[in-house]
Amino acid sequence: MDAVTEAVRAMYTAFPYPAGGPVLRQGTDARLLLSYAARSRPAGRAIRVLDAGCGRGVGLVAAASVQPDVDFVGIDLCARSLAEARAEVDRRGLNNVELAEVDLMTLEGLRVPEGGFDVVLSSGVVHHLADPAVGLARLAAVLAPHGVLSLMVYGRHGRESLYRLVRAIDALVPRDAPLEERLTLGRELAKTAKAPALAAGPWSDQASIHDVEFVDRYLNVHETSYDVPGLFALAERAGLSFLRWTEPADWDPASVLPPGPLLERARALAPRDRAALVDELTWRPALEAVFAHPTNGARAPLDGRNWAQEALAWNPEATLLVERRNLRGSQRTESVRLQVRRRDPLALPQAEAQLALLLEHQQEPFRFGDLVKLAAERSMPTKLAQQATLTLLAREALYRPQPADL
């Protein structure tokens, strides 16, 4: 094990990350991730997911709990974190989780299933490796030809004010001082310093966060952060192809520019240049994207000629917020809002709201044509139902599962 990896392991052994209990993260639903790519996995077996750098398992346990028919393998280099993850797996009685102590720089000891993993999850880990490109390339090498990789790395521009506090701590308490001393004095600085530059952007909570979070954020022994061009260069060195941003709405120039000539110029840029511009104009502390095996690619848009037979499913990262009023002998729906991931809730127009309510309790895939037929039975014109369904698909309330997942 190289010296950087040893130092990272020692830090996370002393302060197992993250604090808190299981949290369901975006970008961890296996079927949704696989739906983004052109190639479908083989049918007739469970989906196989690798969580590369699972830590205490807070994301792994949550994902495995809501996907009981998906097989998860969690790997980490910190035995203490894995022990805590294993205890939580046992406490919940999960039988779809396997854990192993593995160094991501080598992947020695990882049992790779025949054909590779269908999905690899890597959230907040690759940037702590001694050589992120080498580590990511190793993860790409265990990905199935149809597989997808969900990646989160630190965003350099969004962490600029954070790095100011890091440098201030380093100036006052050198990095070779004991970690506990650095933590004590670093926390004192974060709590008492009257420096507005340190609280800019999304980092105004530095005085109140858990010690584990403070160490990971401000006292980390090794990390690399990325801008948009750097992220793409990292992925391409690993032999991965870009599919999409985990949250495309975050990268829409309209989120930071008003209608007018500036927005028009921004939208005329190439997609990567457009994303780089948004990155410059926002506090984006993390860059989250989905990549694929180099022989794979993004899925083609819905073929309008065969829409009736197209399979659809409710997006597990979408939530309906329904306001109802109970009246004497009846109930009236006041509003229907759609929230996808962390987006602001969107009030749905009448036709979309009606279709969404028809799907409110739908847990299995269904045919586009069957939804339109059901809407017609509720007196909705066929063309209106078709358009409302396409709009819900565009809003990501719905998604298109792969044939193997029907």
N, C-alpha and C positions, 0 to 999 in steps of 0.2 A: 504494500500500500504506500502511495507517495505521501510526502510530508504534508501537502495541502489537505489531502483527504483525511489524514490522521488528525490534523488540527480541527477540521470541521467535525469529525466524529467526536472528539473530546468536548467540543463546545456543546453539541447537541446531547451528549451524554449528561453533561452538567445541567443543561436546560432543555429538556425534551420538548420538541415543537410539534404542533402548536398547543397552546393552552386551551382549556375548555373541552366540551364533549363533541360528539359527532355532529357535523354540519353538512347538509346536502348542498354541494357546489354545482354551479352551472357547468355545462360541458362535460358531464360524467355519465349521461344516459347513453348506453352502448348502441341501442338501435337508432336513436336519433343521430349520433355521430356517424354511424355507418350509412345512414340515408343520404349524407352529403356527397358520397363518392359514387363514381360511375359503376364500379364493379361490385357485385353482390357476393357475399360469403357463401360457402357450401351449405346447403340445407341439411337438416337431420342431426345436428349436434348443438350443444350449448355454445353460446358466444363466450370467447375467452379474452379476458381483459387483464392487462398488466398495469398496476399502479406503481410507477417507478419513482421511489422516494416517498413512501407512504407515511413516514414519521410515526406518530402515535395512532395513526389510522383513523383520524376523525372524518376525513373525506371518504376513505375506503369503506369504513363501516356503514356510513350513511348510504353510500351508493349501493353497496351489497344488500342492505336491508330492503331497499325498494325495488331491487332487481334480483329476486331470489332464484330465477332460472338462468342467471348469468354467472359464470365461474370467474372469480377474481383471484389474482395473485398479487400480493403486496410485498415489495422488497424495500429494504432500507439498510444503511450501513451501521445504524445505532441499535445495539441489542436492547438497551433500556427502553427505547421507544417501541420496538417490536414487542417487548414483553407487555407493555401497556396496551398495545393494539390487540394482542392475543387474548388478554384478559377481557377486553370489551367484546371481542368476537365470541368468546366462550359464554360471557354473561348473557348475550343476546341469543345464543344458540344458533348462530349462523353456520351452515354447513357448506357454503359456497365461497369460502375464503381460505386461501393458503398463504402463509407468511414465510419469508426467508430472509436471512441476513446476507446481503449481496452488495458489493461495491459497484456503483454504476459506471465507474471508469473501466472496469474489466468485465462485468457481468459474470464473473466466475461463480459457479454454484447455482446459477439460474437454470431451472428445468424448463426448456422451451418446448411447447407442444409441437407435434408434427404439423408443418405448414405455417407455423408462426402464430403470433397473437393477432386476434381480430382488431383489438383496440389497445393502444398504449396511452395511459394518462401520465402526464408529467407536469405537475403544478408547483412552481416555486422551488425547483430542485436543480435543474441543469445549470443555472447561473452560479451555483455554489461549487461546481466541479472544478478540478484543477485545469482541465481543458474541456470546456463545454462542447466544442465541436466534436471531439473524440467521443465523449459520453453520448451525445445525441446520435452520432453515427452508429454507435453500438445498439441503441434502442431502435433505430431504423432497420438495422440488420435482423432483428427478431420480429419484425412486423410482417404479417402475411401480405401476399401480393395485393389483396383486396383491402388491406387494413388501413386504419386511420390513426393518427396520433394527435391528441389534444395537448397543446403546449402552452404553459404560462411562464414567461420570464419577466424580470424587472424591466420597467421602462425608465430609461435614463433621464429623459426630460422631466417626467413626472416626479422624479426623486431628487431634483436639484436642491430644494430646501432641506430635505432630509440629509443630504450629503454635507450640507453646511454644518449641521449639528454633529455629524460624524467627525468632520475635520476639527471642530471646536473641542470635542471630547479628546481626540487624539493629541491635540496641542497641550491640553491640561493634564491628561493621564496617558502616557505613552502606551503603545500597543503591547509592549513587553511586560507591563504591570499585570498583576494578578487580575483575572476576570472579575472577581467579586469587588475589588477596589474600583475597577473601571465602571462597574455597574452602579456602585454607591455614588460616586462622584458624577457620573454621567446623568443619573436620575436627578441629582441635586441641581445640575446645570439646566436640565430640561424644565425643572419646576420653577426655578428662580430667575433665570436669565430674562431680562427685559429686552429681547431682540426680536422684533416682528419678522425679520427675515427667516427665523427658524420655524415659524408657525405658518408660513405661506403654503398655499395648496392644500392637499388633503392630510396634513400632518399636525393638526392643531391638538391632537389628543396625546402627545408624547409624554405629558406629565402624569397621565392616569392609566396608561396601559399596563398590562401584566409584565412582570420581570422577564418572562420567557419571550414575550413579544418585543420588549425593549432590547434584549440581547440580540435577537434575530435581526432586528431592524437597524440598530445603531452601533452594535459592538461585534458584528459578524466578522469572523476571521478571514473570510474570503467570499467575494461575490463579483460578478460581472453584470453590468446592466446594458441595455440595448436601445437604440433608436430603431425606427422602422427599417431603414436600409440594413442596419446591422442584424436585425432579426431575420430578414430574408437571406442575407449572406450566410448566417449560421445554419439555417435550414437547408440551403442549397449545398453547403459543404457536407452536410450529413446525407445528402441524396434524397431529400424530401421535396414533394411538390405541394404548393399552397392550394388549399381548397376554399377557405373562407375565414373571416374573423369570427370568433366565438359569438360576439355581439356586433353584427354589422352596423346597427344604428349608432354605435359609438364612433364610427368612422365616416359618417355622412357629414360632408362639409356644412350642410344646412343646420347642423347642431351647434355650429360656432360662427356661422356667417349669415347675415340677413339676406333676404331676397334682393337681387340686384346684380350689377356687373361683377362684383367680387365673387359672389357665389357662382355665377356663370363661368368665370375663368377657372375657379376651383374644380368645377365639375368637368371642365374640358381637359383637365390633367389626366395622365395615365393613372390607373388605379393605385399603384404603389406611391407615386408622387402625391396623389390626393391624400392618401393615408399619412404620408410624412408631413404634409401641411397641417392636417388635423392634430397630429402629435405635437407639432411646434406650438399650436394655439391652445392646448389643453393641458391639464395636470393628469396625465395618464400614467399612474404608478406601475401598471402592469400591462404587458402586451400579451393578449390571449388569442390564439388562432388554432385552426385545425389544418393539419397537413396529412398527406397520403404517401403511400409507397410510390416510388417514381414511375412504376408501370400503371398507376391508377390516375384518376383525374376527377374533376368536378362533374357532378351528374348533370345531364342535359335537362333543359326545362321541360315542363309538362307538354306532351304532344296533344294539342287541342283536338286532333282527329279521333283519338281514342280515349277521350276524357271519361266516358261513362264507365269503363272497366278499370280506370286507374284506382289503385288502392291508396287510401288516406288513413291517417290516425291523428288523434289529438296530441298536440305537442306536450310532453311531460314537463317542459319548462314554461308552460303557459298556464295562467290562472284566470278563471272567471270571477269577477266581483259583481255579484247580483244583489241589488237592493229591492226588497219586496215589502209590500204593505199588506198586512192582514186586515181585512174588512169583515163586516158581519156576513158570514156565509160565503165569503170568497177571498181571493188573494189577488193582488195586482202587482205586476212587475213595474217598478219605477225606473230602473236604469240597469244596463248591462255594460260593464267595463271589462276590457281585456288587458291583462298585464303579462308581458313576456319577459322573463328573466328580470333584470333590474330596471327596465324601461318604466316611464311614467304610465299609469293606467290610461287607456284610451277608451272613450265612450263609443260604443259601436252603434252605427246607424241601424234602423229598424230591421232590414232584411238580414244583415249579418248577425244582429242580436237574436233574431228568431232562430237562425240556423245554429248558433252557438248554444242556445238553450236546448235545442233538440239533441245536442251532443254532450250536454252537461254531465251525464253519467256514463258516457260511452267509454269503455275500457279496452275494446278490441278494434283492430283495423276494420275498415268498411270500404265499400265501393263508392266512388264519386257519384255514379248514376243512382245508387240506392238512396243517397242523401237527397239528391234532387227529387227523386220520386216521393220520398217521405215528405219533403217540403211541399210538393204539389198536392199531396193529400191534405195538407194544412192550408190550402188555397193560395199558395205562393206561385206566381207564374214561373214556368220552367226557365226562361232566359234569365229572370231575376235571380232564381236560385243558383243557376250556373255561375253568374257573375259574383254573387255573394260568396260562394264557395271558393272561387279563384281569389277573391280578395282576402278571405280568411287564411288561405294558403300563403299569399304574399305577406300577410301580417305575421306569419309564423304561428298562428293559432293552430294550424294543421301542418302536418308534414307527410312525406311520401315514404313509407317504410320499404325496405328492399324486399324482393320476392321471397327470400329465405326467411323473412320475419313475419310472413302472413300466416 
